[in-house]
């Protein structure tokens, strides 16, 4: 059977090129959920962002499906447990938008510290309030990151360029750390708990 991959959403050109090199036939079709159902069995792979849900009904209809590739980090629109139980590999690309997310976070931090949005509106209205809009430097500020996966690591790396003190906690990882963080154990009390529980803190 021909190995056909359906691009439900458009990926980077490199992905299509490499799939073709592996012997797949790549198709770009603008189908909605109901339009895909009757032809789903024709494809060995789906490539999707967030156009619709790949649920049990779709997975059952796609009898020849071998993989589902998510363009992005989150897999919330794919029933990964059901797909993997049927031998379908589920793939995501968390590194794809890590830089964009980190830059957005830093831009938002700078906006809060420097009040750019408010100053922009005031200047356009002919108002100049120097002292009222005096901002703060990001340099040497402490920035906390919850989660130290691809997004967290990328953000920490970029914040290090501003000279920030980066702290991070990830309840899923153990013994993690890099040149932007170092390990410190601390005790924190959880409200309503009988005992303090131990957590790991990564501090730059």
C-alpha positions as CSV (number, residue, x, y, z in Angstrom):
1,X,0.0,0.0,0.0
2,X,1.2,3.5,-0.9
3,X,2.5,5.4,2.2
4,X,0.5,8.6,2.1
5,X,0.7,11.4,4.6
6,X,-2.0,14.1,5.0
7,X,-1.0,17.6,6.0
8,X,-4.1,18.8,7.7
9,X,-2.1,21.9,8.6
10,X,1.0,23.2,6.8
11,X,4.4,22.2,8.3
12,X,7.8,23.6,7.6
13,X,9.1,22.7,4.1
14,X,11.8,20.6,5.6
15,X,9.3,18.1,7.1
16,X,7.7,17.4,3.7
17,X,11.1,17.1,2.0
18,X,12.3,14.5,4.6
19,X,9.1,12.5,4.5
20,X,9.4,12.3,0.7
21,X,13.0,11.1,1.1
22,X,11.6,8.3,3.3
23,X,9.3,7.2,0.6
24,X,6.0,8.9,1.8
25,X,3.6,10.6,-0.6
26,X,2.6,14.0,1.0
27,X,-0.7,15.6,0.3
28,X,-2.1,19.0,1.4
29,X,-5.9,19.0,1.6
30,X,-8.1,21.5,3.4
31,X,-10.5,19.0,5.0
32,X,-12.6,19.5,8.1
33,X,-13.3,16.7,10.5
34,X,-16.4,15.2,8.8
35,X,-14.7,15.4,5.4
36,X,-11.7,13.5,6.6
37,X,-13.6,10.7,8.2
38,X,-14.5,8.7,5.1
39,X,-11.0,9.0,3.6
40,X,-9.0,8.7,6.8
41,X,-8.1,5.0,6.0
42,X,-6.1,6.1,2.9
43,X,-3.4,7.7,5.0
44,X,-0.4,6.3,7.0
45,X,0.2,9.6,8.7
46,X,-1.5,12.8,9.8
47,X,0.3,16.1,10.4
48,X,-1.8,18.6,12.3
49,X,-1.7,21.7,14.5
50,X,-5.0,22.4,16.1
51,X,-7.6,22.4,13.4
52,X,-9.7,19.7,15.0
53,X,-9.6,16.8,17.4
54,X,-8.0,13.5,16.5
55,X,-10.3,11.5,18.7
56,X,-11.3,7.8,19.0
57,X,-13.8,8.1,16.2
58,X,-11.1,9.5,13.8
59,X,-8.5,7.0,14.9
60,X,-10.8,4.1,14.4
61,X,-11.7,5.4,10.9
62,X,-7.9,5.7,10.1
63,X,-7.3,1.9,9.9
64,X,-3.9,2.3,8.3
65,X,-2.6,5.1,10.4
66,X,1.0,4.7,11.6
67,X,1.8,8.1,13.1
68,X,0.2,11.4,14.1
69,X,2.6,14.4,14.1
70,X,1.6,17.5,16.0
71,X,3.2,20.8,14.8
72,X,3.9,22.3,18.2
73,X,4.3,21.2,21.8
74,X,0.8,20.4,23.1
75,X,-0.9,17.1,22.4
76,X,-4.3,18.1,23.9
77,X,-6.2,17.7,20.6
78,X,-5.0,14.1,20.1
79,X,-6.2,11.1,22.0
80,X,-2.6,9.9,22.4
81,X,-3.4,7.1,24.9
82,X,-5.9,5.5,22.5
83,X,-3.7,6.0,19.5
84,X,-0.7,4.5,21.1
85,X,-2.7,1.6,22.4
86,X,-3.5,0.8,18.7
87,X,0.2,1.0,17.8
88,X,0.1,4.5,16.3
89,X,3.1,6.6,17.2
90,X,2.3,10.2,18.4
91,X,5.0,12.8,17.8
92,X,5.2,16.5,18.8
93,X,7.8,19.2,18.2
94,X,8.2,21.2,21.5
95,X,11.3,22.9,20.2
96,X,9.5,24.3,17.2
97,X,8.1,27.4,18.9
98,X,10.4,27.5,22.0
99,X,12.2,30.6,20.8
100,X,9.0,32.4,20.0
101,X,7.5,31.6,23.4
102,X,10.6,32.7,25.2
103,X,10.8,36.0,23.3
104,X,7.2,36.6,24.0
105,X,7.7,36.1,27.7
106,X,10.7,38.4,27.8
107,X,8.8,41.0,25.7
108,X,6.0,40.9,28.2
109,X,8.4,41.2,31.2
110,X,10.1,44.2,29.6
111,X,6.7,45.8,28.9
112,X,5.7,45.4,32.5
113,X,9.0,46.8,33.8
114,X,9.2,49.6,31.4
115,X,5.5,50.3,30.9
116,X,5.9,50.6,27.1
117,X,2.2,50.1,26.2
118,X,1.1,52.9,28.6
119,X,3.8,55.2,27.5
120,X,3.1,54.6,23.9
121,X,-0.6,55.6,24.4
122,X,0.3,58.7,26.4
123,X,2.9,59.9,23.9
124,X,0.5,59.5,21.0
125,X,-2.0,61.6,23.0
126,X,0.6,64.3,23.6
127,X,1.3,63.4,27.2
128,X,4.8,63.0,28.6
129,X,5.1,61.8,32.3
130,X,8.7,61.1,32.8
131,X,8.7,60.3,36.5
132,X,5.3,58.5,36.6
133,X,6.6,56.1,33.9
134,X,10.1,55.6,35.2
135,X,10.8,51.9,34.7
136,X,13.0,49.2,36.2
137,X,15.9,47.2,34.8
138,X,15.6,43.5,34.1
139,X,19.3,43.1,34.9
140,X,19.8,41.3,38.2
141,X,16.1,40.7,38.7
142,X,15.0,37.2,39.9
143,X,12.8,35.4,37.4
144,X,11.0,32.2,38.4
145,X,10.2,29.5,35.8
146,X,7.7,26.7,36.5
147,X,8.8,23.7,34.4
148,X,12.2,23.1,32.9
149,X,11.4,21.4,29.6
150,X,12.2,22.8,26.2
151,X,10.4,26.0,26.8
152,X,11.8,26.6,30.3
153,X,15.4,25.9,29.3
154,X,15.1,28.2,26.3
155,X,13.7,31.0,28.4
156,X,16.4,30.5,31.0
157,X,19.1,30.7,28.4
158,X,17.7,34.0,27.0
159,X,17.2,35.5,30.4
160,X,20.9,34.8,31.3
161,X,21.8,37.3,28.6
162,X,20.1,40.0,30.6
163,X,22.0,39.0,33.8
164,X,18.9,37.7,35.5
165,X,18.9,35.4,38.6
166,X,16.8,32.6,37.3
167,X,15.0,30.2,39.6
168,X,13.1,27.1,38.5
169,X,11.0,24.3,39.8
170,X,9.9,21.2,37.9
171,X,8.0,18.5,39.8
172,X,8.5,16.0,37.0
173,X,12.3,16.2,36.6
174,X,15.1,15.0,38.9
175,X,18.7,15.9,38.8
176,X,18.2,18.5,36.1
177,X,20.4,21.6,35.7
178,X,22.7,23.3,33.2
179,X,24.9,26.3,33.0
180,X,22.0,28.7,33.6
181,X,20.8,27.0,36.8
182,X,22.3,25.2,39.8
183,X,20.6,22.9,42.4
184,X,19.4,23.9,45.9
185,X,17.2,21.8,48.0
186,X,14.6,23.6,50.1
187,X,11.7,22.8,52.3
188,X,8.3,24.3,51.5
189,X,5.1,23.8,53.5
190,X,2.0,23.1,51.6
191,X,-1.2,24.7,53.0
192,X,-3.4,22.1,54.7
193,X,-0.6,19.4,54.7
194,X,0.6,17.8,57.9
195,X,4.2,17.7,56.9
196,X,6.5,19.8,54.8
197,X,7.4,18.3,51.5
198,X,10.7,18.5,49.8
199,X,11.1,20.1,46.4
200,X,14.0,20.9,44.1
201,X,15.0,24.4,43.2
202,X,17.3,25.4,40.4
203,X,18.9,28.7,41.0
204,X,21.2,30.8,38.7
